Amino acid sequence: MMSIDSKYKAEESEDQGSSESHPKKTLFLAMSQVWFGPAFLAIMFFVVLVVLLWLVHSQSVERSQSELLENSNQCLESISLHMDGSREYLLLLTEDMGQGKLDEKTFQKRASQYVADHPELINIVWADDGFVIRWTAPYEPNKQIIGLKLTLPEPERASRKARHTRQPVYTKPFEIIQGAPAFEVYIPVFQGGQFLGVFGGVYTVDAFLRNTIPQSIFKNYHVKFLGESGNVIAELPIKKKVDRKLVHQIPLQFLNNGFFLEISQYSAPLPWDLVILIILCVGLVIGMTWGMWSLKRELLQRRQAEEALKQVHDKLEHRVKERTFDLEKVNKELQSEIAERKQAENALREERDKAQTYPDIAGVMFVAINTKGEVTLINRKGCEILGYEEEEINGKNWFDNFLPKRLIDEVKPMSELLLAGEIEAAEYYENPILTKHEEERLIAWHNTILRDEKGEIIGHLSSGEDITERKKAEEALRESEEWSKTILDSIQTGILIISVEKHEIIDANPTAIEMVGDPKEQIIGSRCHKYICPAEEGACPITDLGQKIDNSERILLNADGEEIPILKTVSHIMVRGKKYLIESFIDITERKKLETQLQQAQKMESIGTLAGGIAHDFNNILFPIIGYAEMTVDDVPEDGRARRNLKEMLSSALRARDLVRQILTFSRKHDKELKPLKVQLVLREALNLIRSSLPTTIEISQNVDKDCGLVMADPTEIHQVVMNLCTNAYHAMEETGGTLEVNLNEVELTVDNI
């Protein structure tokens, strides 16, 4: 009768939360009256035991806390003695160095011996006034750091602060070059008022814990070195289980930056008889609450899985919106860049038109120079450009007063040759002039020779146009064009420039060329419908259907004839007064695959839910069959035929129940949870489930090692892996039949196998 009660309570706990019929609720109330009394007594016994344990434990905790505080103070005193001794020794080296009594040989001998006697130290270093390491002791294991500069963040901060404050400064623990966490102390050395350098002592945190704390502490306590945020920087090996209630943190005052030493007492084992009582009481409570907890966990897992699926869907939608927004943003930036380029070209064209429209003498600079290089004539425009009055210019040497000094030796000899008649006048050349305000202006010159009545050369006349601003505009235009080209070439979106009239591709960026797969020379001049929307020629949304902007999914036909789904945007642009289409697109093949996978996952989820529902209902039908069969089998004679028939019926019903549980396990949604697992148990369960779905022409052969060890794995995932492998094998021999052989053995892996 007790076995029936326990089975009924387990099934009732598993099915709680679902709709049940009125007769089942009545049965549950009747059964609850049976187990309510024993359960109440067990709970009361458990409460009394817990109170007694609490009283004993409280006294033990108070005594342990007192011992923990006393030992913590002992640790702090030991650490202080070690650190004070090391600091005093470094101060002694500092004093000898400041008095000139310490050379490298003496340093090596003294410091190496001190490091050997104090294993918490890695080494002692001397860095000069440039913070470059010059000495280190011991030398051989640390010689690779000679010549290195203290540039790591913590050594750099501490050494500079020591020089500034003239006091010893500790670093925060950090990972040194050798890879171990450590901290350092730097002590400055001054000779008079002159800074000579710093002595540094390097401590590994692990050796610091092992050698500065009394060894007697390690028997009963676990020690950790904690950082500013409570993170564990180093700790000694854990010998026993740590009692987290008996923990004391000691601030390390010498570091002065929020680091602590945490001392935790190891847990003392409870008496065996008390442990047995606790286990019995806890087992009783666990047994009563297990059913409700299992159902709650399953509902929570289903809800979490639904939320995770919704998050994946929302994330996918968000990514699509982000990519569309980025594409529109790039398109707007490109249109703005093209508009700025057009504006610069118009400004340059206006300047050129002015120079051609007003060839008046007042519009350009005229200057006449005699054979001595003196200015004999200059017009108003020339005075404006130079910033002088006419009388300040006439009679002065042009080369010495109005040319940059760097050009005098280059231009003056050429002018002398020109006036001597040895060379012809250059039709056009450019060189800068120097204004009154020491500003250089670039002038485009045209020269002609001046002759007297006898035909002798008396000087030359030069007309010059100030092209300084025009040169700046040309440079700005060139930089703008390079900038636009750099943006187009860098965008990871395919971009095509298409003529409106012929729908021919005028330009393409590298991403578009890569997606199409043809050389750029072959793409340029081709009709856009050769690659984009080849089946929709004559139905262009912009030119044929009158849309201003087209955002849609289309097909890209690449050079290999492969159709690639793309998301494209097409709009009008104006370049040099002419209309073009700019078409930008991205490959959405991966998005399409994700959508297909999502649809398939939703189908599989629906199938799993359906199978789970059917199995759940079937399980409710099996429950009374098993219960009544167990009760009836005790009421018939031991050797009767009816008893044998009832046992066969009960055995079949139990196998059906196991099959239902396997189906529920296979269809149940769950979060991935790694835990110690015997694979052979899951393997046998999966084979029992797959056996019922295989035809009789396929035989299952099992070779499972019972002694295989535990592995960290998710039981449901292992179950699904076995089901998938067996299903694949079944499909391979569905027509011919055969033997499905399953082997499980323990294999030892070596480095060569990984």
LINMOCOR-V171013 format. One record per helix or strand of 3 or more residues. SS is the DSSP state (@ for helix, = for strand). FROM is the first residue (numbers start at 1). LEN is the number of residues. If there is no record, write none. Layout:
ss:SS from:FROM len:LEN
ss:SS from:FROM len:LEN
This chain:
ss:@ from:2 len:13
ss:@ from:22 len:77
ss:@ from:104 len:14
ss:= from:121 len:8
ss:= from:132 len:6
ss:@ from:140 len:6
ss:@ from:153 len:13
ss:= from:181 len:11
ss:= from:194 len:11
ss:@ from:205 len:8
ss:@ from:217 len:4
ss:= from:221 len:6
ss:= from:232 len:4
ss:= from:242 len:10
ss:= from:260 len:7
ss:@ from:272 len:86
ss:@ from:361 len:3
ss:= from:365 len:6
ss:= from:374 len:5
ss:@ from:380 len:7
ss:@ from:390 len:4
ss:@ from:398 len:5
ss:@ from:405 len:15
ss:= from:429 len:6
ss:= from:440 len:12
ss:= from:457 len:10
ss:@ from:468 len:23
ss:= from:494 len:6
ss:= from:504 len:5
ss:@ from:510 len:7
ss:@ from:520 len:4
ss:@ from:528 len:3
ss:@ from:534 len:3
ss:= from:549 len:9
ss:= from:563 len:13
ss:= from:578 len:10
ss:@ from:589 len:45
ss:@ from:641 len:27
ss:= from:675 len:3
ss:@ from:679 len:13
ss:= from:698 len:7
ss:= from:711 len:3
ss:@ from:715 len:18
ss:= from:738 len:7
ss:@ from:751 len:3
